[in-house]
């Protein structure tokens, strides 16, 4: 029996060793979320959905603030992972430096991140984000993040070693500051196809989802928490005209509600949908990286003005 | 607790070490520990249903003792009927209540008198179809005088709940497994090593092949109407491998795991896709279930004795019931009926035992005749699996319509573009590896029974399989298909 156990251990050791090596190979190409759970606790965060994840580039926000000291970390995910609510709020809290008082937080808002399934938009027990990578990851500041990889990485870990040895093109790269870079063809035909599909999806969302007061309370609770730790800036990112039309139809009083919240907490609200739509989008929803640069600089300048 | 989970990876070594450490304390202690471990294993999923398995076990334990004490045939019968009613009653309620309700409502609606009946939100206890049949085999065998009841409650409870085979089989017969709880187990290194090999093979089948196939199959079945015909064909083909690798993979892990503890479970799959006809397929597929139905339903009904119509009747009953055992849906019933239709010509022409020997015995490759038989059987089972996988009869018919909606030349063109797309799907190559390994070891108990091969072959294969599993395996939570039964 001892011989058998020893043999098992001997065979297991290289397998376990390779897994540990693989974990160290995990990087921004592992998936669209992993790196966000490996940085140290942060003082300045960007939170929101995939619009913020792809549209707000921390490096250019800091650059525009021309202080060089405020470096943001993009902790925005997607409508599935990070609609406003208890799960996202808890995760954000874990991501922030303990006992922080002088943080800066960009809270990206849009009608979809305060919506829920039409069948029961006020039934929190039907909110599913607890099942996602964000909801399942308790430790959000560990590198390598073994917990995240064990719970969420759907493939064999040795792939990560393979990838390190033989890099291959990827349509996405998650940067160490949390910005998710997407690399899709911007050829007009491809773009039109993606836009059409996106607008169709969001038109379907108008019936599939409904505004949720519970989620709005989740947003307010998040803002309240962040407000106690520093300065909060509400931002509504720009979208193409057709998407804006859909959103105005879906939630006509969205801006009023956001203005109301911003006044309640005396925090600035930067509604970028009011800007001239000179930006480029990857799919009618998410900003293309060059436009993300411009938008990020505008947000940086806005924050700087507000700080004065 | 799933076999392919971190929880099990921690659970198994712990249980293994403690189990053999307490061997000296005697059988009772070992059985008690196995019982505890099995209840932890089962309760990990939902502790509330522990009471159900405990109740079933206690009931059949006491009924078995009572049956053996009496000489009165009628009383024996009544006790057996009690066991059947209670166990099948639980199974019927948890598995079939809503199905019957829906069909009754539909029938009334058809006759113009709609009936309003509310369905219940019932959670199907994992493994109920398996352990119910296992405990029933105990009372049935006692009734038939084939088995003496046990007075060892601990051993009996451990037999019913034995964790390697509790939730998805093999469905053990009391006459095979129960005595193993009553005799000391001795650690057998060679047995344990082969058990590990079998587990490795099972994990490979499940994680690399079944779960990768599932990703494509789920996509195809989620949008049957929107799929190209060649994708439907691919979906059907991949499901054939998914269900085999998922289920036989689980069985391999269960059997291999049991061997670590000194137990021998019955074989559940004997390379069924190498079958030369459908009768042989049913001697090689889910052997524990098909033999259970043969012994406890088919033979009592008269079996193959009697006239032609008796044979047809009994065959239809057994296949339809077997289909129905899988789930509360007409698709399973039709799947069972289809298999009966494929089987009957062989039975009626007395060719159902034409292929009982080993395939290509003493040869490397099958003969042309054998290969033709294998191909035809494969196509027939493939066809029937479409119904098994579909969520409704409508979807199954839509699926078939979709497959038949294009010309052969169009299929060729589509197949070529598919081949180009699929070349990046390495797991397809591993299906080839699976077939080669299982063909190579077709006369053995499992696909990786290679103890007799030179060390460099064995270690090379272990290295390759581990590498492939941890590189190309899918670790998304894909439950074993048969958990839902």
Interface residues (C-beta under 8 A of the other chain):
Chain A: X1 X3 X4 X5 X7 X8 X11 X15 X18 X19 X150 X153 X154 X155 X156 X157 X158 X159 X162
Chain B: X6 X13 X17 X20 X187 X189 X192 X193 X196 X207 X462 X466 X467 X469 X470 X471 X472 X473 X474 X475 X476
